[in-house]
Amino acid sequence: MMIKVLLVDDEDIEREAMADIIPWKKLDMELVDMAWNGIEGVEKIRMHVPDIVITDIKMPVMDGIQLIRNTKELYPDILFVVLSGYGEYEYTSRAMELGIRHYILKPCDEKKIVEVLQGVKKELAELENRRKSEQEYKSTFDRMLPRVKEQILGILITKKEVSMSDEILLEKFMEDVKNSFVLLGIQFPQELDQLDQFAMTNILTELLGVENVYMSTSTKNEMIYLIPEEMAENLRPLIIKVHKEYGKYKQMKLRSAISRAGSMEEVSILYSQLQELFFLGDLEGEMEFISFDLLGGTKENSIMVLDYDRIRAAKDYAEVIFEIYTSFVKMEMQGFSNNRIADSFRFFLKVFCGKENIDLKNENTWDFLEVVIDKCAEYLKLSLPDTKDGCRIKHILYGIYQNIKNPDLSLQYLAKEVLFMNEDYFGRFFYRYTKEKYSSFLVRIRVELAKRLMTFDPDIRISELAEQIGYPADGQYFAKVFKKNTGMVPSEYRKILTVNESRKITNE
């Protein structure tokens, strides 16, 4: 294929001479037209769309610089060769600023012109090869993208590290994806084959729109989809329809669950929540579609009693105990039996830590809570040292939480009646470890526990709340302590929670 060339020069003699002396065919080039100034040159460029434009830099009406500017806006792939004379350095430097690389100094001979044009021809070939490579890469990328997305999502939900190449592809993919999304899980009663996966994904993308299914992957008996957060509110009827449509292909009972919204960094957490939703759905009975609100809560305040995010964010062993104990109290408030509490924690260890078949004895709640706390701390690399002091502080912390509902849990009571330690030694040891006085520590965790329980259940009675955290049931002393530490009484704090939740719902 011949390379098309356009020549623009206001000097007739030089223009005609160049047209005649250059061996165009020998260079695999065709001189498609000539123009005498920039305006005519732009018109003829539009008419022929050449590969190369040879232009004088200094011309009347429109000079070569303006011609290059106008052309580059319309046809950025055209290459320019600039003709310039002595004393026209100002024009030449402006051409350099526009990225022009090829120049012929007037007066010029055939040898010099041919040499420059051969350089331009080589650059055109390089550009064409680069274009072909980019097209091939894009074609390969587009062909591989569904499989790559599946692999990346599969890695993310299992908390494995993403390879550098997958991370680059993920970043490229995420350029067009909104920051916040949810995970939709569809659970099958049997192991999936490729045809099951293909059929389900086709049905889902047809009903939700292919643009709303960012990524998908599969486990042994689940399909997992990453979808925009805004789809979550109205997802239930669509998913029920997906189940019905899939039923036309294969008769089986499906269950779906949807996580809360999160970012790409939280995918493994969202997947953990999906698993717990399926688990809680089993406990609640047959449920076709499971979400936070259907199990008795909202996006922010749900029956998801195990707060994976907060547990994962624990900074030390004491915070791990607080989070696990808080989850335990929430389960008690929900009326969970001892067996159900043990089952919930056993499931948590499986999802959160990858620990399976953990023996949690149901007879003594604190026995299995200690197992859960230790396994969780071990997974988070927050275990206490296996030393005399490490064992002692663990024993102290367990003693506090085992007796936290006791209004008489003073330093003297804990040291003498629970830990059998000297009071003065206990006070010094506790401060050395926590950098906090025992009395301050106890008030702080009780107030924080009260705040968490009110967030979890805004309708909890103040008397019940006071008893849960170790204050008299009349609530008066509890209210004073709470106000001193938060600046408001419990009823005011609860009112703020209710107002914030109402605003959130209104905004949504």
N, C-alpha and C positions, 0 to 999 in steps of 0.2 A: 504494500500500500504506500503510495507516494505521500511525502510530507508536503503539506500546503504552506506556501510562503506568500506574504503580502509585503510589498515594498512601498514605503512612504518617504518622499523627498521632494522639497520644493524646487530643486534645481533640475530642470528638464534634462540637461546633458548628462549629469551624473546618474540620474535615475535610469535613463535609457541605456547608458553605458553599462551599468551594473546588470540590467536585465539581459544584455547581450553577452557579456564576458563570462558570467558565472555558468559553469557546466551543470545546470540544474538536474538533468536526467542522471548524470554520472553520480550525483550526490543523493539520488532517489528522492529528489524534490521537484515540486511544480510551482512555478510563479503564477499564482491564480489571479493577481490583479496588482495595480499600482495606484497610488494616490499622491496629490501634490501638497496637501497639508493635513493637520490633525483631524479637522472636522470630517473631511472626505475619508480620511483613514478610518475613523470610528464607524462611519456608515458602511464601508466596504468590509470591515472586520465583522460587523453584524451580518452582512450578506454571505460571506464565505466561511467565517469561523476558522481562520487558518491556525496552523500549529506554531508558526514562527512569524513574527512581525519585525522587519528591518526598518528602523525609522531614524530619520535625521532628528537631532535633538533641538536644533534651533530653526523654527519655521514660522511664517506669518499666520495670523488668525488663531491657530492653536498649536503650541509647540509640542515637542516630543514628550516632555514631562507630563503635561496634561493628558495627552493621548494615552500614555501608559496608565495613569491614574484611572481614567474613565474606563479603559479596557479591563483592568484588573478587577474592577467591581463586578463586571458582567462575565468575564471569562478568565478566572484566576489561573487556569492551566496553560494559557498561551505564554510562550517564551519570547523575549525581546532581544534584539541585537541593536545597539545604539550606534549611530554614526555621529561622530563629533569632530570638530576642527580644533586647531590650536587656539588657545585663549578662551575656550568654552568650559573651563574647569568647574565653574559654579554650576552649570547645567549638569555636568557629569557627576559631580558629588551628590546632587539631588536625585539623580537616577540611581546612584548606589544606595541611597537611603530607601529607595523603593524596591531594593533587592535585585537590581539588574546586574548580571555577571558577565555579559558578553558585549565587547566594544570593538569598533573599527574606527581607526583614526584616519580622517581625510587629509590629503588625497590618498586613496587606497588602491592597491593592485589586486589582481585576480588571486595571487597566491595567499595573500593575507586574508582576503574575504573567504576563500575556500577553507582555510585553516580554522577560522572562527566558526563557520557553518558546520564543519565536521565536529567541533566541540559541542555545538548546540544539538546536533543530531545524536551525539552520544548521550547528552543529558536527557533528551526526549526518550531514548531507549531505556535509560535507567528509571525515569519516571513511570514509563509504561510497565516495566517489570515490577516496580514497587506497587503500582495500582493492581496488577494481577495478583501479587502476593497478598495484598490487603483483602482483595475480593475472595481469594481462596481461604484466607484466615477467617474472614467473616462467615463464609459459607460453612466452614468446618465448625466455627464457634456456634453458629445457629443450629447446626445439626447436633452438636454435642451438648448444647445448653440444657435441655430437659434432663439428660442423664447427670450432668454436672450438678444441677440444682438438687436433684434427688440425693446425690452422694453428700453434698455439703449439708443439707438439712439433716440427713441421717447422722453425720458426724456431730452436728450442733446439739441434737437432742440427747446424744449419749455422752456429752461433755468431753469428747475427745478433741485433741488439738487439730486445727485446720492447717494443712500444708501451705507453704508459701504460694504455690501455684493456684491452689483452690482459693486462698485468701484474695489474690489478685482478681480472680474471676468473680468472687463474691462481691468485692468492692465495685467492680464494673457493673454487675447485675443490680446492686443496691442503689446505683445512681438514679434509677427510675422508680424506686420503691419508697413508699412513705415510711417514716421512722417508726410508727407505732402499728402493731398488728396483733392478731390473736392466733392461737393454734386451734385448729378444728381436728378432732380425732374421731374416726369412724371405726368402731370395733366389730369384728366379724366373729361368728361362733366357731370358726375353724380356720386352719392355716390358709393363707392367701396364695394363689398362683398368679402368673403374669396376666392372664385373661381377666381375672377378678379385678386386679389393679387397673388395667386398661379400661374396663367397663365402668368402674366407679368414677375414675378421673374424668372420663368423657361425659358422664351424666352430670357430675358436679360442675364442670366448666361450662356446660351448656346452660345450666340453670342459674349459676352465679355470674357467668361471664368470664371468659378466659383471662381478661385483664385483672380480675379479682382473685385469681388463684396464683399467688406469687411463686410458691414452691410446693413440692409434694415429695413424700417419701413413704416407705412402708416398713413395718416391723413384721413379726411372724404372723400376727392376726389383726393388724391395724393399718389404716391409711391415715397419714398425718398431713394436714394442709396448712400453709401459711397464708392468711387472708387479711385484708385491711380491717382495722379496728371498727370503722364505721359500719361494716357489714354485720357486726356482731348483734346489734340491737334487734334486727329483723330476721335473724338467721333461722329461728326455730321452724317456721312454716316451710321455708325452703328445704331444710334438711329432712323434714318429714316427707316432703315430695321426692327428695333424692332417694329415700328409703323405699318409697312406693315404686319409683321407676326402676330401681335396682331389682326389686322383687319380681318385675316382669321378666328380668333376665335370669335370675336364680332365686328360688324361694328360700330365704333364710332370715332370721331375726337379727337386725342390726341395732347397734346403739351408738349414739354420737354424744360427744362432750366438747365444750368450748372453754378455753382457758381465759384468764383475764388478759388485758392488753399489756404488751411489753415491747422491748427493743431486741435487736439481733443478739446483743450480749446476754439476754435473759432467756434464750430459747430453751435451754436445758431446764430452767426453773419452770417455764410455762408447760413443758412436757411433763414434769413432775406433778404439776397441778392437774393436768389432764388425767394422769394415772390415778391420782387420789380421787378425782371426781368419779371415775369409773368405779373405784373401790367403794366410795360412799353411796353411789347409785345402787350397787349390789346390796348394801346394807339397808337402803331405803325400800328396796323392792324393784320390780320390773319398771324401768324408765327408759323410754326410747330416746329422749334428748335430755342431757344433764348439763346444767349450768349453775353458777353461783346462786342466782336469784331463785331458781326452781328448788334449790335445796335449803332455802330459808334466809338468804341474805341478799346483798347487793354486790356490785363490783368491788367496793372497798370494804364492805362489812359482810362477810359471808360465813357460811358454816365451815369454811376451810380453816379448821381450828389449828392446824399446823402451818405456821407462817414460814414457808421455806426461805423467803427473802431475808427475814430478820434473823433466822437461825444461821443462814449462810454468812450474814454480816457480823456475827458475834466476834468480839475482839479477844476474849479470854474465857477461861473455864467458868468463871462466875456468870458471865453473860449466857453461856450455853445452858447452864442450870436454869437461869431465869426464863429463857425462851421455852425450854422443854416443860418446866413447871407451869408456865402460863398456858401452854397448849393443853396440859393435863386438866387444869381448872376449867378451861372452856369445855372440854369433853364432859366433865362432871356437870356443868351447867346445862349441857344439852341432854343430860340424862343417860349418857353412855353407861352400859354395864362394865364391870371389870374386864370381862372377856372382850368386849368390843373395844375398850381402851387399849388393851394389849394387842388386839388385831390391828388397830390403827397405827400404833407405834411400830409394830412389826413391818407393816406395809411401808411406813415412812423410812425405816432403815434400809429397806430394799430399794426404794426409789432414790432416796437422798444419798445414801452411802454405798449403795451396791452390795449391801450385806443381806444375804438370804438365809433362811432357816435359823434365825436367831431364837434361842429358847427364852421366852419371856414368861416366867411363872405368874399365873393369874391370882394365886392366893394372896400374895403380899404386893400391893401396888408399888411400894418404894423399892422393892427388890428389882422389878423390871425397869422402873424409871432410872435407877442407877446404871443399869446395863445400857439403856438408850442414851443417857447423857455421856457415858464413857465412850461408846461407839461413835457418837456424833462428834465429840471433842477430838477423838483420835483421827477421824476423817478430816476435820478442819485443822489438824495439827495444833490443837490447843490443849492437849493433855497436860495434866500437872506432872511434875517430875516424880519419879518413883523413889522418893526419899522420905525420911521421917517427917520433915516439914510439909512435903507435898501431901502425904497421907493425912496429916493432921488438919491442914486447911480444907481438904476435901471433906473430912469428917465434920468439920465446923459448918461448912456451907450446907451439907446435907441436913445437919441438925437444925439449922435455921429454917429451911424450907419445909421440913417435916413438921415443924411446930409453928409455922408462920400464922396459922389461924388462932393461936393461943394469945389472948390479950396480955398474959403475964410473961411474955417472952423477953424479959429484961436480960441484961448481961449476966447478972447474978444467977438468974434462973437457968439460963442456957449453960453457963459454966458448971454450976453445981448439980443440977438435976438431969441434964442431958449429956454433957460432955465429960463430967467428973474431972474438971480441971480447976486449978487455982484461979480465982477471979482476976487478980492483978496480972498474972502471967498471960491469961487468955486475952485481956484487953490490949497488952503490949504486943503480943504475937499477932493478933488480928490487925492492928494498925500497921505493923511492919509489913504485912502481906498486902493489904488493900489500900494503904495510905489514907484510910478513912476510919473515923471512930465507929464502933459497933452500932451505937444508937443512931448515928446519921445514916449508916448503911441500911439499917432495918427500915427506917422511915422512908428512905429513898425508894427501896424496892417495893414497899407496900403501896406508896403513892403511884408509882409507875404501873404496878399491877392493877390498881384501881382504874387508872386511865385506860389501860388496855381492855379491861373487862367492860367498861362503859362504852368503849368504841365497838366492841364485839356485840354487846347487847344494850342499846341505849335505854331499853325499858326496864332494866334491872332495878329492883327496889334498893334504896339507899341502905336500909337495914340489912338486906342480904349481902350487899356489897361490903359493908363494914365488917360483917362476920367473916366473909371470905378472906379478908386481908388482916384479921386479927384485932378488930376494934369492937367495943360494945355495940349491941344491936340498935340502941337508940340513935346512933349515928352522930350525936352531938360532938363528941371528942374527935371522931373521924373527920367531921366537917372542918373543925378548927385546924387540924393537922394538914388537911388537904389545901385549905386556903392559904396557910402559912407557906406552903411549898409551891403553889401554883398561882396564887393571887386571886383565886375564886373558889366558891364553895362547889361541891359536887353537882348540885342542881344547875348552877350556871354553866359549868363545864359541859354538862350533858345537853343543855339548850344550844350551846355553840355547835356541838356535834350535829344536832338535828338541823340547825339552820344551814350549816355547810353542806350537809347531805341534800337538803331541799334545793339549794342553789345549784349543786352539781346536776341533779336530775333535771332542773329547769333549763340549764345550759345545754344539756344533751338533747 
